[in-house]
Amino acid sequence: MRISELAGFQVMVTCDQNLKYQQNLKNRELALVVLGTNKLSILKEQPERIVSAVDGAAAGSYQFIEYRIAAEKKTSGLRPIKGLPGKDRRLRAV
């Protein structure tokens, strides 16, 4: 982060949500904008949130942009064989 500051960068955008625990953010000039996801498909849906955070960033500030992410449906990967009644159904891998 120090090298970025020395190079003249004013804002850093990252998906690393642990950065605040890994780096000493006190006395930093670099503003941090932390994204709540690294899924590009989600970030592409609302780029204005990132632009707004970067535009509003002040020296040494920390902003977290939270994204609501729908829970993915978990499956076992097995489905019943069609056409067999009740107990005769066996599960097969998908």
HUGIUR-V689334 format. One record per backbone hydrogen bond with DSSP energy under -1.0 kcal/mol. NH is the residue of the N-H (numbers start at 1). CO is the residue of the C=O. If there is no record, write none. Layout:
# HUGIUR-V689334
{{NH CO} {NH CO}}
This chain:
# HUGIUR-V689334
{{5 1} {6 2} {7 3} {8 5} {9 4} {12 31} {14 33} {17 15} {19 16} {21 18} {22 18} {23 19} {28 25} {31 10} {32 61} {33 12} {34 63} {35 14} {36 65} {43 39} {44 40} {49 46} {51 47} {52 48} {53 49} {54 50} {55 51} {56 52} {60 29} {61 58} {63 32} {65 34} {79 92} {81 90} {88 85} {89 86} {92 79} {94 77}}
